[in-house]
Amino acid sequence: MISFESDYTTGAHPRILERLAETNLEAVTGYGTDFYCESAREKIRDACGCKEAQVYFLVGGTQTNAVVISSMLRRYEGVVAVSTGHINVHEAGAIEYTGHKVLALPCHLPERNGEVSKVRRLTSSPKDSGKMDADNLKEFLQKFYQDDSRDHMVFPGMVYLSYPTEYGTLYSKKELEAIALVCREYEMPLFLDGARLGYGLMSLESDMTMQDIAKLCDVFYIGGTKVGALCGEAVVFPRGNAPKHFLTAIKQHGAMLAKGRLLGIQFDTLFTENLYLDISRHAIEMAEQLKKILREKGCTFYLESSTNQQFIILEDGQLKKLREHVAVSFWEKADDTHTVVRLVTSWSTRKEDLEQLEEALEICC
């Protein structure tokens, strides 16, 4: 069976596996203090254009979000995110488990069956689905600080975004600049979740670079788990602004590997000869072909994104047949008889996979 279920269902890029095998019997120091981790840090600093950046390697996205957010917030603060943000809906309350509330803002969602979503819409464009709006953020903060009871409330202490969003949509450089400006005005750090960062940067609609993100954000991470690595994320504090004893916080949260070289070697490989962006570009090329196939087969798009995630609506009987041949991801019910499903390409998607998908759609749809 072929899989378009997610971008972490395959192992690692062959060059990473080769490096891991080549270095397997080398004895190096642990906890990220080895040569490979330092080499990877230096290459990431170069890619971000930030020589002073502090770079830390963590094991996964949920751990990364929890460590970064909890270590940067004060006890009485929460993190502002859109209602569809990963930390609000797909991390099993990991942020709240650290003692910090997710302060969810409404955001635009795709229309369903021609009807407007119950969530308050901030724009009419599906390209804005799942995104935070700078004006809405500022309105929220203004109302909070105008409230005479605010000392009895959870203070907004950080803003969280993901790039791409959970709906595969992108912030433009102008939009990110506007959000960053609000964060500076209210002295709040801006944190960007880059679990799929490579796919966002290589989108045909992206107007941002990694240097732009490093300039505008106070902290972000470069996703490895979904972009060619076995596991791992690289957290970047671009201005050397990591919280005090951040390494200790990583260990407290169980997000540190004793054999840190496993993460260092992977990121060192990903950031050698532009591999990270090259394999991300491949995923986008495959996604463009995927969209073409879905259109030709007459599929109804719930949301057609410019990144590696595509959303279509299938009749439940069609979905049952499709799943006999193809693994796809459930997204939500559209109505009693239709389901929104997500199809995802990745660094490892092959043309043969698309051909088999096309054949399966011919049978099912």
C-alpha positions in Angstrom: 0.0 0.0 0.0 1.2 3.5 -0.8 1.0 6.2 1.8 0.1 9.9 1.6 -0.8 9.9 5.3 2.0 12.3 6.5 5.5 13.4 5.9 7.1 11.3 8.8 5.9 7.9 7.7 9.2 7.0 6.0 12.7 6.7 7.6 15.5 9.1 6.7 17.2 10.4 3.7 19.9 7.9 2.4 22.7 10.4 2.9 21.8 10.6 6.6 21.8 6.8 7.0 25.2 6.6 5.2 26.6 9.2 7.6 25.2 7.5 10.7 26.7 4.1 9.5 30.1 5.7 8.6 30.4 7.3 12.1 28.8 4.5 14.1 31.9 3.2 15.9 33.4 6.6 16.6 33.5 7.4 20.3 32.4 11.0 20.9 31.2 13.0 23.9 27.5 13.1 24.7 24.6 15.5 25.2 25.3 17.5 22.1 28.8 18.5 22.9 30.4 16.5 20.1 32.0 17.7 16.9 29.1 16.8 14.7 26.6 18.9 16.7 29.0 21.9 16.7 29.5 21.5 12.9 25.7 21.4 12.4 25.3 24.5 14.6 27.8 26.4 12.5 26.1 25.4 9.2 22.7 26.4 10.6 24.1 29.8 11.8 25.4 30.4 8.2 22.0 29.4 6.7 20.2 31.8 9.0 22.8 34.6 8.6 23.2 34.8 12.4 26.7 34.2 13.6 25.6 34.8 17.2 22.7 32.4 17.1 22.3 29.7 19.8 21.2 26.3 18.3 19.9 23.4 20.3 18.9 19.9 19.1 15.8 18.3 20.6 14.1 15.0 19.8 10.7 16.0 18.5 8.2 18.7 17.8 5.9 18.4 20.8 8.8 18.3 23.2 10.3 21.3 21.4 7.1 23.4 21.7 6.7 22.5 25.4 10.4 23.3 26.3 10.6 26.6 24.4 7.2 27.9 25.6 7.5 26.9 29.2 11.1 28.1 29.6 10.3 31.6 28.1 7.1 32.3 30.0 6.7 33.5 33.5 4.4 31.5 35.9 1.4 33.8 35.2 1.7 33.9 31.5 0.2 32.0 28.6 1.0 31.7 24.9 -1.2 33.2 22.2 -2.0 31.0 19.2 -4.8 30.6 16.7 -7.5 28.1 17.6 -6.2 25.7 14.9 -2.6 25.9 16.1 -0.8 22.6 16.7 -0.2 23.4 20.4 -3.9 24.0 20.8 -5.4 20.9 19.1 -2.8 18.2 18.4 -0.4 18.0 21.4 -2.7 16.4 24.0 -2.5 19.5 26.3 1.3 19.4 26.5 1.6 23.1 27.0 -1.1 23.2 29.7 0.7 20.3 31.4 3.7 22.6 31.9 1.4 25.0 33.7 0.8 27.5 30.9 -2.5 28.2 29.2 -2.9 28.4 25.4 -4.8 31.6 24.7 -6.6 30.7 21.4 -7.6 33.3 18.9 -10.2 32.7 16.2 -8.9 32.3 12.7 -10.2 31.9 9.2 -11.3 28.4 8.1 -12.2 27.0 4.7 -15.9 27.2 3.8 -17.8 23.9 4.1 -20.5 23.1 1.6 -20.8 26.8 0.7 -21.5 27.8 4.3 -19.3 30.0 6.5 -17.5 28.3 9.3 -18.8 29.0 12.8 -15.4 30.3 13.7 -15.3 34.1 13.1 -13.8 34.8 9.8 -11.1 37.5 9.5 -10.7 37.4 5.7 -12.4 35.9 2.7 -9.4 34.2 1.2 -8.8 30.4 1.7 -5.0 31.2 1.5 -5.4 32.7 4.9 -6.9 29.6 6.5 -5.3 28.7 9.9 -3.4 32.0 10.0 -3.1 34.7 12.7 -4.0 38.2 11.7 -1.9 41.0 13.1 -4.9 43.4 13.6 -6.8 40.7 15.4 -3.8 40.0 17.7 -3.4 43.7 18.5 -7.1 44.0 19.2 -6.9 41.0 21.6 -3.9 42.6 23.4 -5.5 46.0 23.6 -8.7 44.6 25.2 -6.6 42.6 27.7 -4.6 45.5 28.9 -7.8 47.7 29.1 -9.4 45.2 31.4 -9.2 46.4 35.0 -9.4 42.7 36.1 -6.3 41.6 34.2 -4.3 40.9 37.3 -6.7 38.1 37.9 -6.2 36.7 34.4 -3.6 34.7 32.4 -1.3 37.3 30.9 -0.4 36.9 27.2 3.4 36.3 27.3 4.3 34.9 23.9 2.9 34.5 20.4 3.1 31.1 18.6 2.8 30.6 14.9 3.5 27.7 12.6 5.0 27.9 9.1 3.3 26.4 7.2 0.1 26.3 9.2 -1.9 23.2 10.0 -3.8 23.9 6.8 -0.6 24.1 4.7 -1.0 27.9 4.3 1.8 30.4 4.5 2.5 33.8 6.0 3.9 36.3 3.6 6.9 38.4 4.7 4.6 41.4 5.1 2.2 39.4 7.3 5.0 38.1 9.5 6.5 41.6 9.8 3.1 43.0 10.9 2.8 40.3 13.6 6.4 40.8 14.7 5.7 44.6 15.0 2.8 43.9 17.4 5.0 41.5 19.4 7.7 44.2 19.8 5.1 46.8 20.8 3.9 44.6 23.6 7.4 43.2 24.4 6.3 39.6 23.7 8.6 37.0 22.0 7.5 35.6 18.7 8.0 31.8 18.4 7.7 30.1 15.0 7.1 26.4 14.8 9.0 25.1 11.8 8.1 21.5 11.9 7.6 21.7 8.1 9.8 24.8 7.6 11.6 23.5 4.5 8.3 22.8 2.7 7.1 26.3 3.5 10.3 28.0 2.3 10.3 26.0 -1.0 6.6 26.7 -1.8 6.1 28.4 -5.1 4.2 31.1 -3.2 6.8 31.7 -0.5 8.5 35.1 -0.4 10.6 34.4 2.7 14.0 32.9 3.4 15.4 31.4 6.5 17.3 34.6 7.0 14.0 36.5 7.0 12.5 34.2 9.6 15.6 34.6 11.8 15.4 38.3 11.6 11.7 38.6 12.5 11.3 35.8 15.1 12.8 35.7 18.6 13.0 31.9 18.4 12.1 29.3 15.8 12.9 25.7 15.0 13.9 23.9 11.9 12.0 20.7 11.6 14.0 17.5 10.9 11.4 14.8 11.7 9.2 15.7 8.8 11.9 16.8 6.5 14.3 14.0 5.9 15.6 13.1 9.4 14.8 10.0 11.5 13.9 12.4 14.3 14.9 15.8 15.7 14.4 19.5 15.6 16.9 22.3 15.7 15.8 25.3 17.9 17.4 28.6 16.9 17.6 31.7 19.1 18.9 34.0 16.4 20.3 36.8 18.6 21.9 34.6 21.3 18.8 35.2 23.4 18.1 31.7 24.8 16.6 31.6 28.3 19.0 31.1 31.1 19.9 27.4 31.6 17.9 26.4 28.5 19.9 23.2 28.2 18.8 22.2 31.7 15.2 22.8 30.7 15.6 20.5 27.7 16.8 17.7 30.0 14.1 18.2 32.5 11.5 17.7 29.8 13.1 14.5 28.5 13.9 16.1 25.2 17.6 15.5 25.3 19.5 12.6 23.8 22.6 11.3 25.7 23.8 10.2 22.2 23.4 13.8 20.9 25.6 12.9 17.9 22.5 11.2 16.4 20.9 14.6 16.0 24.0 16.4 15.2 25.0 14.1 12.3 21.5 14.3 10.8 21.4 18.1 10.8 25.0 18.4 9.7 24.0 16.3 6.7 20.8 18.2 6.0 22.7 21.5 6.0 25.5 20.2 3.7 25.3 21.1 0.0 21.8 22.5 0.5 20.2 19.1 1.1 17.5 20.4 3.4 16.0 22.8 0.9 16.6 20.5 -2.1 14.6 17.7 -0.7 12.0 20.1 0.5 11.7 21.4 -3.1 11.2 17.9 -4.3 8.2 17.5 -2.0 6.6 20.7 -3.4 7.2 19.4 -6.9 5.4 16.2 -6.0 2.6 18.2 -4.3 2.1 20.2 -7.5 1.7 17.0 -9.5 -0.6 15.6 -6.8 -2.9 18.7 -7.2 -3.0 18.2 -10.9 -4.0 14.5 -10.5 -6.7 15.4 -8.0 -8.1 18.1 -10.3 -8.2 15.8 -13.3 -10.0 13.1 -11.3 -12.7 15.7 -10.4 -11.9 15.7 -6.6 -13.5 18.5 -4.6 -10.8 20.5 -2.7 -11.6 21.5 0.8 -8.4 23.5 0.7 -5.8 23.6 -2.0 -2.5 24.7 -0.4 0.8 25.8 -2.0 2.8 23.5 0.3 2.9 19.7 0.7 -0.5 19.2 2.3 -3.7 19.0 0.2 -7.2 18.6 1.5 -10.1 17.0 -0.4 -13.7 16.0 0.4 -14.7 12.4 -0.3 -18.0 10.6 0.0 -17.5 8.0 2.8 -18.0 5.1 0.4 -15.3 6.5 -1.8 -13.0 7.0 1.1 -13.5 3.4 2.3 -12.5 2.1 -1.2 -9.5 4.4 -1.4 -8.2 3.3 1.9 -7.9 -0.3 0.5 -5.1 1.0 -1.7 -3.8 4.3 -0.2 -3.1 5.5 3.3 -4.5 9.0 3.9 -5.1 11.1 6.9 -8.6 11.8 8.4 -9.0 15.6 8.9 -12.7 16.1 9.9 -16.2 15.2 8.9 -17.7 17.5 6.3 -21.2 16.2 6.9 -23.0 12.9 7.7 -21.8 11.3 4.5 -18.6 13.1 3.5 -15.2 13.3 5.1 -12.3 15.8 4.7 -9.0 13.9 4.2 -5.5 15.2 3.9 -2.9 13.9 1.4 0.7 14.8 2.1 3.8 14.6 0.0 7.4 14.5 1.4 11.0 14.4 0.6 10.6 10.6 -0.1 7.5 10.8 -2.4 8.2 9.1 -5.7 6.5 9.6 -9.1 5.6 5.9 -8.9 3.5 6.7 -5.7 1.6 9.4 -7.7 1.0 7.0 -10.5 -0.4 4.4 -8.1 -2.6 7.0 -6.4 -4.0 8.0 -9.8 -4.9 4.4 -10.5 -6.6 4.1 -7.1 -8.6 7.3 -7.7 -9.7 5.9 -11.0 -11.2 2.9 -9.2 -12.7 4.8 -6.2 -13.8 8.1 -7.7 
